[in-house]
Amino acid sequence: MSPGGPAPAGGRALSVIVLAKDEEANLPDLIASIAPLDAACFLVDSGSTDRTVEIARAAGFHVAEHAWQTYAAQRNWAFDTLPIATPWTLCLDADERLTPEAAREIGALVAAGAAAHDGYTLRKRTIFMGRWLKHGGQYPAYHLRLFRTGKGRCEDRLYDQHFVVDGSVGQIESDYIDILTDSLTKWTERHNMWATLEAREMLGLAEDRQQVDAKWRGTPIERKRFLRMKVYRRFPLFVRPFLLFLFDYVVRLGFLDGRPGLIFHVLQRFWFRFLVDAKIYELRRTPR
């Protein structure tokens, strides 16, 4: 659908793109977190039936509607279609927010006009069931979210998509916050869907569109991709979820995050990965 007309940048240096569907509970906190930034704000909505669009418009967002396909397709559609007229673009989800320190750092960087790199990673602070997960490999974690407009794309993958930048990448030294879930029911429903997509990727049933290099000596994102592609996948089905859980929960001290840490690691590092393997097993038994 049409993005709905121009949204003038008004001399601003930054545009913020937010993806959302039925996020009326999360959107106000995101809006408050980016309020210190002098940014042109865009919301790409994929069929919300709650007050998401109303809240965004009231906050001055330019709202575009586009039917959901995948995260990558949604993000790249936004890059190709929205009337972005600023030098820099920041991508966030509705259940994410900037810390005050990150907002100040990003604002100063884009306002200076002499950034050393074409893209910047932010340090992610994961919140699960109200607790900041500081152990088990969950912190620090880095994700590329800020880049010069026109320089960034999202990997066209079914699952585990990252942004890639045509140019050099630096690092923002402040955190952004990722609220993983407000409901375990919603969390498991999403992960059931993602397990199917990941199984198809791992079996090669989806076109291989990986763009992030798998490098042990690369960026934090490249090292993570290396561990997933070159190490984890070499272990046998149904064995590797146990090993991953033990490594993150015991060796990397995930147990120090209390009951939320236990629930997270059992569900994310064991249940989800076991479900992926089970779906791989099922797909192998199913005639094409």
C-alpha positions in Angstrom: 0.0 0.0 0.0 1.0 3.6 -0.4 3.1 5.1 2.4 0.6 7.9 2.5 2.5 11.0 1.3 5.7 12.8 2.3 6.9 13.3 5.8 9.3 16.3 5.6 12.5 15.9 7.6 12.4 19.6 8.4 16.2 19.8 8.6 16.5 16.8 10.9 19.4 14.4 10.7 17.7 11.2 11.8 14.6 9.1 10.8 13.3 6.4 13.1 11.5 3.4 11.5 9.3 1.2 13.8 7.6 -2.0 12.8 4.4 -2.9 14.7 1.2 -4.9 14.9 -1.1 -4.6 17.9 1.5 -2.9 20.0 -0.6 -0.4 22.0 0.9 -1.7 25.2 4.5 -1.2 24.2 4.4 1.7 21.8 4.1 4.5 24.4 7.3 3.5 26.2 9.1 3.4 22.9 7.8 6.8 21.9 8.9 8.3 25.3 12.4 6.8 24.8 13.0 8.4 21.4 11.4 11.7 22.4 14.8 13.3 23.1 15.8 12.7 19.5 14.9 15.4 17.0 13.8 12.7 14.5 11.3 12.1 11.7 9.3 9.1 12.9 7.7 6.4 10.7 5.6 3.4 11.8 5.0 0.5 9.4 1.9 -1.2 10.6 0.9 -4.7 9.4 -2.8 -4.8 10.3 -3.2 -3.7 13.9 -6.7 -4.0 15.3 -5.9 -2.1 18.6 -4.9 1.5 19.1 -1.4 1.2 17.7 -2.0 3.4 14.7 -3.9 6.0 16.7 -1.2 6.2 19.3 1.5 6.6 16.7 -0.3 9.3 14.8 -1.0 11.2 18.0 2.7 11.2 18.6 3.5 12.7 15.2 4.5 9.5 13.4 4.0 9.1 9.7 2.1 5.8 9.5 2.3 3.4 6.5 0.5 0.2 6.2 2.0 -2.9 4.6 0.9 -6.5 4.8 3.2 -8.8 6.7 5.5 -11.2 4.9 8.7 -11.5 6.9 10.8 -9.2 9.1 13.3 -8.7 6.3 10.6 -8.0 3.6 8.9 -5.5 5.9 12.1 -3.6 6.8 13.4 -3.5 3.2 10.0 -2.4 1.9 10.2 0.5 4.4 13.7 1.4 3.1 12.6 1.3 -0.5 9.2 3.0 -0.1 9.1 5.5 2.8 9.9 9.1 2.0 13.0 9.2 4.2 14.8 12.5 3.7 17.4 12.4 6.5 21.1 11.4 6.4 20.7 8.8 9.1 18.2 6.0 9.8 17.5 4.2 13.1 15.5 0.9 13.1 13.6 -0.2 16.2 10.7 -2.5 17.1 7.7 -1.5 19.2 8.9 -3.6 22.1 12.3 -2.0 22.2 13.4 1.4 23.6 16.5 3.5 24.0 18.1 4.2 27.3 18.6 7.9 27.9 22.3 7.4 27.4 21.8 5.8 24.0 19.4 8.6 22.9 22.0 11.2 23.9 24.8 9.4 22.2 22.9 8.8 19.0 21.7 12.4 18.9 25.2 13.8 19.3 26.6 11.4 16.7 24.1 12.3 13.9 24.1 16.0 14.8 27.9 16.3 14.5 27.8 15.5 10.8 31.3 13.9 10.8 30.7 10.3 11.9 33.6 8.0 11.3 31.5 5.0 10.1 28.5 4.2 7.9 26.7 2.1 10.5 26.7 1.6 14.2 25.8 -1.3 16.5 24.0 -0.8 19.8 24.4 -2.9 22.9 21.2 -4.8 23.7 19.9 -5.2 27.2 17.4 -8.1 27.3 14.5 -7.9 29.7 12.6 -11.2 30.3 9.7 -11.5 32.7 10.7 -8.2 34.2 14.4 -9.1 34.8 17.5 -7.8 33.0 19.3 -11.0 31.8 23.0 -10.2 32.5 24.4 -13.7 32.3 24.3 -16.8 30.0 25.7 -14.9 27.1 22.7 -12.5 27.0 24.7 -9.4 27.9 26.4 -7.7 26.3 25.0 -8.5 22.8 25.3 -6.2 19.8 22.9 -5.4 17.0 23.3 -3.1 14.1 20.4 -0.6 14.1 21.8 2.9 13.0 23.2 3.6 9.6 23.5 6.2 6.9 20.3 6.3 4.9 20.6 4.2 1.8 23.6 2.2 3.2 21.7 -0.4 5.2 19.6 -3.4 4.3 18.1 -6.3 6.2 19.2 -9.8 5.3 16.5 -11.5 3.3 16.3 -14.5 5.5 13.3 -16.3 7.1 14.8 -16.2 10.6 17.7 -14.6 12.5 17.9 -11.6 10.2 20.5 -8.9 10.8 21.1 -5.6 9.2 24.1 -5.2 6.8 25.8 -2.0 5.8 27.6 -1.0 2.7 30.6 0.5 4.5 32.4 0.4 7.8 30.7 -0.3 11.1 31.4 1.3 14.5 29.8 0.9 17.9 27.5 3.0 20.1 28.7 2.6 23.7 25.2 2.7 25.3 22.3 0.2 25.6 19.0 -0.2 24.0 16.3 -2.3 25.8 14.5 -5.3 24.3 11.4 -6.4 26.2 11.2 -10.0 25.1 7.6 -10.7 26.0 4.6 -9.6 28.0 3.0 -13.0 27.7 4.5 -16.5 27.6 1.5 -17.6 25.5 2.4 -15.0 22.9 6.1 -15.9 23.2 5.6 -19.6 22.5 3.2 -18.9 19.6 5.8 -16.7 17.9 8.6 -19.2 18.6 6.6 -22.1 17.2 6.3 -20.1 13.9 10.0 -19.1 14.0 11.0 -22.7 14.6 9.3 -23.7 11.3 11.2 -20.9 9.5 14.5 -21.8 11.1 14.0 -25.5 10.2 13.4 -24.6 6.6 16.5 -22.4 6.6 18.7 -25.1 8.1 17.5 -27.7 5.7 18.1 -25.4 2.7 14.4 -25.5 1.7 14.5 -21.7 1.6 16.9 -19.8 -0.7 20.2 -19.1 1.0 20.3 -15.4 1.3 22.8 -15.0 4.1 24.7 -11.7 3.9 26.4 -11.5 7.4 29.7 -13.2 7.1 30.4 -16.1 9.6 33.8 -15.0 11.0 35.3 -15.9 14.4 37.5 -12.9 14.3 34.9 -10.5 13.0 32.3 -8.3 14.6 30.2 -9.6 17.5 27.4 -10.3 15.0 29.8 -12.2 12.7 31.1 -14.2 15.6 27.6 -15.1 16.6 26.8 -16.2 13.0 30.0 -18.3 13.0 29.0 -20.1 16.1 25.6 -20.9 14.8 26.6 -21.8 11.2 30.0 -23.5 11.7 29.8 -24.9 15.3 26.2 -25.5 16.4 25.0 -27.0 13.2 27.8 -29.7 13.2 26.3 -31.3 16.3 23.7 -34.1 15.9 19.9 -33.4 16.0 18.4 -33.4 19.5 21.9 -33.5 21.2 22.8 -29.9 20.4 19.8 -28.3 22.3 21.0 -30.0 25.5 24.6 -28.9 25.0 23.5 -25.3 24.2 21.4 -25.2 27.4 24.1 -26.6 29.6 26.7 -24.2 28.1 24.7 -21.0 28.5 22.9 -21.9 31.7 25.7 -23.5 33.6 29.1 -22.6 32.0 28.1 -19.1 31.1 26.3 -18.6 34.5 22.7 -18.1 33.2 21.5 -19.5 36.5 22.5 -16.3 38.2 19.5 -14.6 36.7 17.1 -16.4 39.0 13.8 -17.9 38.0 13.4 -15.6 34.9 16.8 -16.8 33.8 15.8 -20.5 34.3 12.6 -20.0 32.3 14.3 -18.1 29.6 17.1 -20.7 29.1 14.8 -23.7 29.3 12.5 -22.1 26.7 14.9 -20.3 24.4 18.1 -22.3 24.6 16.5 -25.8 24.9 12.8 -25.9 24.1 13.0 -23.7 21.0 16.1 -25.3 19.7 14.7 -28.8 20.3 11.5 -27.8 18.5 13.6 -26.6 15.5 15.3 -30.0 15.4 12.0 -31.8 15.7 10.7 -29.8 12.8 13.8 -30.7 10.8 13.2 -34.3 11.5 9.5 -34.0 10.5 10.4 -32.2 7.3 12.9 -34.9 6.3 10.2 -37.5 6.7 7.6 -35.5 4.7 7.6 -36.1 0.9 8.4 -32.8 -0.9 
